[in-house]
Structures are given as structure tokens and as C-alpha cells.
Amino acid sequence: MEIEVRKLNALKKYTGSFKFEYLPENLELVPLAKIDGAVEVTGDYEIFDDDSVEVRLGVEYTLKGQCSYCLESAKKRVSYETDILFVDGDDGENYYYDGIKINLKTAVDDAILISQPSLLLCREDCKGIDVPK
């Protein structure tokens, strides 16, 4: 889950891609839901002359739990892509790294948190718990 920038620069390999599975821990998800299985992480990177690194990051996972409206079983496949810039040193706006290697854990966790739906529904037209009149 790392991009070894210094090593890649030495090899003159300024662009590339990656793919791995990730099991997140302790993320605040939609209530009564959890990630079912591993998160599939994919991406491409480009290292620039100033050692900043642009990463196109994608996450895909299944969210499973109880419907936010009726509490029945619910499942949703989530896909999300984002572009991230890593810089050598903290500039207050971008992700930063130590100039040697980038650990993608924080960026992946952030992508998971941003990508999750605000509600997990058993079906699009769920009206909630059916209470007899």
C-alpha cells in the first residue's frame, strides 16, 4: 500500500499503476452497516519534477447491513474515483509524504468515507417500517 517515490525516480519510472485489496479497520460507516469483504483499490500515479505525485485512486466495495428505513437486510456495491496530489512536506492543502515513499492508507480510508452513501436502503423505493393502522 505504498508508492516508493525515491526508488521509482532512481529507476526513471515516473508513471505506473497499482492494484491491491485492503481490509479497513475502525471506520465510521453508515449506521448498522459494515464493509463486506475487502476493498478493491486501484490507481495510477505520475511523479513530477518537483517530486509531487498525482494519484488517480479508485475504491470499490460492498456495503452490507440493515436498511436505514425498515431495518431489513440491505447491500450496496460502491465505486468511487478521485484525484489526489501528494507533496513533499505539508502545504496544508494536499496530502503530504516524506519525500521517500507514500503510504496510501489515509487516502484510501478517506475515499471510503467520502464514497459511502448517507443511507443504506434495501431497495430504492423503501418506505420504511410498515406499521399496521
C-alpha contacts under 8 A as a table, 3 or more apart, distances in Angstrom:
res1	aa1	res2	aa2	distance
1	M	20	F	7.47
1	M	103	N	6.10
1	M	104	L	5.63
1	M	105	K	6.82
2	E	101	K	6.55
2	E	102	I	5.31
2	E	103	N	4.56
2	E	104	L	5.86
3	I	101	K	5.49
3	I	102	I	5.01
3	I	103	N	6.73
3	I	104	L	7.73
4	E	7	K	5.50
4	E	8	L	6.16
4	E	100	I	6.27
4	E	101	K	4.22
4	E	102	I	6.39
5	V	8	L	5.08
5	V	9	N	6.03
5	V	47	I	7.49
5	V	51	D	7.80
5	V	99	G	7.14
5	V	100	I	5.54
5	V	101	K	5.09
5	V	102	I	7.09
6	R	9	N	5.14
6	R	10	A	6.29
6	R	99	G	7.12
6	R	100	I	5.00
6	R	101	K	6.73
7	K	10	A	5.11
7	K	11	L	6.32
7	K	100	I	7.87
8	L	11	L	5.01
8	L	12	K	6.02
8	L	13	K	5.11
8	L	14	Y	6.54
9	N	12	K	4.82
9	N	13	K	6.04
9	N	14	Y	6.41
9	N	47	I	7.86
10	A	13	K	7.72
13	K	16	G	7.32
14	Y	45	Y	7.87
14	Y	46	E	5.59
14	Y	47	I	4.96
14	Y	48	F	7.40
15	T	44	D	7.31
15	T	45	Y	5.47
15	T	46	E	4.43
15	T	47	I	6.40
16	G	44	D	5.61
16	G	45	Y	5.52
16	G	46	E	6.89
17	S	42	T	7.55
17	S	43	G	5.49
17	S	44	D	4.06
17	S	45	Y	6.10
18	F	42	T	5.66
18	F	43	G	5.34
18	F	44	D	6.29
19	K	40	E	7.47
19	K	41	V	5.61
19	K	42	T	4.36
19	K	43	G	6.54
20	F	40	E	6.18
20	F	41	V	5.36
20	F	42	T	6.64
21	E	38	A	5.82
21	E	39	V	5.50
21	E	40	E	4.72
21	E	41	V	5.85
22	Y	38	A	5.47
22	Y	39	V	5.05
22	Y	40	E	6.53
22	Y	41	V	7.04
23	L	37	G	7.45
23	L	38	A	5.09
23	L	39	V	6.24
24	P	27	L	6.96
24	P	38	A	7.88
24	P	39	V	7.68
24	P	109	D	7.16
27	L	109	D	7.56
27	L	113	L	7.49
28	E	113	L	7.45
29	L	33	A	6.51
29	L	34	K	6.71
29	L	113	L	7.06
29	L	116	Q	7.32
30	V	33	A	5.58
30	V	34	K	7.73
30	V	116	Q	7.34
30	V	117	P	7.31
30	V	118	S	6.47
30	V	119	L	6.49
30	V	120	L	7.00
31	P	68	S	7.60
32	L	65	G	5.57
32	L	66	Q	5.66
32	L	68	S	7.85
33	A	63	L	6.54
33	A	64	K	5.42
33	A	65	G	4.05
33	A	66	Q	6.34
33	A	120	L	7.69
34	K	63	L	5.75
34	K	64	K	5.53
34	K	65	G	6.21
35	I	38	A	7.38
35	I	39	V	7.81
35	I	61	Y	6.87
35	I	62	T	5.80
35	I	63	L	4.68
35	I	64	K	6.10
36	D	61	Y	7.37
36	D	62	T	5.42
36	D	63	L	5.86
36	D	64	K	5.87
37	G	61	Y	7.65
37	G	62	T	7.34
38	A	61	Y	6.83
39	V	59	V	6.53
39	V	60	E	5.79
39	V	61	Y	4.84
39	V	62	T	7.85
40	E	59	V	5.64
40	E	60	E	5.13
40	E	61	Y	6.32
41	V	57	L	7.30
41	V	58	G	5.67
41	V	59	V	4.70
41	V	60	E	6.65
41	V	108	V	7.72
42	T	57	L	6.03
42	T	58	G	5.06
42	T	59	V	6.52
43	G	55	V	6.71
43	G	56	R	5.25
43	G	57	L	4.50
43	G	58	G	5.82
44	D	55	V	5.69
44	D	56	R	5.24
44	D	57	L	6.87
45	Y	53	V	6.65
45	Y	54	E	5.57
45	Y	55	V	4.42
45	Y	56	R	6.40
46	E	53	V	5.60
46	E	54	E	5.30
46	E	55	V	6.66
47	I	51	D	6.01
47	I	52	S	6.05
47	I	53	V	4.51
47	I	54	E	6.62
48	F	51	D	5.27
48	F	52	S	5.50
48	F	53	V	6.10
48	F	54	E	7.95
49	D	52	S	7.38
51	D	87	V	7.06
51	D	88	D	6.74
51	D	99	G	7.18
52	S	85	L	6.91
52	S	86	F	5.59
52	S	87	V	4.52
52	S	88	D	6.32
53	V	85	L	5.71
53	V	86	F	5.07
53	V	87	V	6.56
54	E	83	D	7.02
54	E	84	I	5.73
54	E	85	L	4.52
54	E	86	F	6.32
55	V	83	D	5.72
55	V	84	I	5.11
55	V	85	L	6.26
55	V	86	F	7.72
56	R	81	E	7.06
56	R	82	T	5.79
56	R	83	D	4.45
56	R	84	I	6.32
57	L	81	E	5.56
57	L	82	T	5.36
57	L	83	D	6.16
57	L	84	I	7.31
57	L	108	V	7.81
58	G	79	S	7.33
58	G	80	Y	5.57
58	G	81	E	4.23
58	G	82	T	6.50
58	G	111	A	7.99
59	V	78	V	7.97
59	V	79	S	5.83
59	V	80	Y	5.39
59	V	81	E	6.53
59	V	108	V	7.39
59	V	111	A	7.01
59	V	112	I	6.97
60	E	77	R	7.33
60	E	78	V	5.55
60	E	79	S	4.41
60	E	80	Y	6.49
61	Y	77	R	5.85
61	Y	78	V	5.42
61	Y	79	S	6.78
62	T	75	K	6.85
62	T	76	K	5.62
62	T	77	R	4.39
62	T	78	V	6.02
63	L	75	K	5.62
63	L	76	K	5.21
63	L	77	R	6.28
63	L	78	V	7.18
63	L	120	L	7.99
64	K	73	S	7.70
64	K	74	A	5.81
64	K	75	K	4.41
64	K	76	K	6.56
65	G	73	S	5.88
65	G	74	A	5.40
65	G	75	K	6.49
65	G	120	L	7.65
66	Q	70	C	7.86
66	Q	71	L	4.76
66	Q	72	E	5.33
66	Q	73	S	4.70
66	Q	74	A	5.27
66	Q	120	L	7.19
66	Q	121	L	7.68
66	Q	122	C	7.60
67	C	70	C	5.56
67	C	71	L	4.47
67	C	72	E	5.26
67	C	73	S	5.98
67	C	74	A	5.24
67	C	119	L	7.76
67	C	120	L	5.33
67	C	121	L	4.52
67	C	122	C	5.19
68	S	71	L	6.03
68	S	119	L	5.77
68	S	120	L	5.43
68	S	121	L	5.83
69	Y	121	L	6.85
69	Y	126	C	6.95
69	Y	127	K	6.85
69	Y	128	G	4.36
69	Y	129	I	6.67
70	C	126	C	7.39
70	C	127	K	7.46
70	C	128	G	4.27
70	C	129	I	4.44
70	C	130	D	7.84
71	L	129	I	7.63
72	E	122	C	6.51
73	S	122	C	6.23
74	A	120	L	6.66
74	A	121	L	5.87
74	A	122	C	4.25
74	A	123	R	7.69
75	K	120	L	7.38
75	K	121	L	7.58
75	K	122	C	6.73
76	K	120	L	7.29
78	V	115	S	7.15
78	V	116	Q	7.02
79	S	115	S	7.37
80	Y	111	A	7.30
80	Y	115	S	5.90
81	E	111	A	7.88
82	T	111	A	7.57
84	I	94	N	7.55
84	I	95	Y	7.43
85	L	94	N	5.88
85	L	95	Y	6.27
86	F	94	N	6.05
86	F	95	Y	4.70
86	F	96	Y	4.95
86	F	97	Y	6.51
86	F	102	I	7.87
87	V	90	D	7.10
87	V	91	D	7.63
87	V	94	N	6.74
87	V	95	Y	6.37
87	V	96	Y	4.70
87	V	97	Y	6.18
87	V	99	G	7.88
88	D	96	Y	5.69
88	D	97	Y	5.29
88	D	98	D	5.78
88	D	99	G	5.01
89	G	96	Y	5.50
89	G	97	Y	6.24
89	G	98	D	6.56
89	G	99	G	7.65
90	D	93	E	7.86
90	D	94	N	7.43
90	D	95	Y	7.34
90	D	96	Y	5.35
90	D	97	Y	7.82
91	D	94	N	6.48
91	D	96	Y	7.62
95	Y	107	A	7.89
97	Y	100	I	7.42
97	Y	101	K	6.72
97	Y	102	I	5.58
97	Y	103	N	7.71
98	D	101	K	6.55
98	D	102	I	7.47
99	G	102	I	7.93
103	N	106	T	7.50
104	L	107	A	5.34
104	L	108	V	6.02
105	K	108	V	5.19
105	K	109	D	6.07
106	T	109	D	5.09
106	T	110	D	6.05
107	A	110	D	5.07
107	A	111	A	6.15
108	V	111	A	5.03
108	V	112	I	6.27
109	D	112	I	5.15
109	D	113	L	6.30
110	D	113	L	5.11
110	D	114	I	6.09
111	A	114	I	5.17
111	A	115	S	5.93
112	I	115	S	5.20
112	I	116	Q	6.26
113	L	116	Q	5.71
117	P	120	L	6.54
121	L	124	E	6.47
121	L	126	C	6.85
122	C	126	C	6.73
123	R	126	C	5.49
127	K	130	D	7.89
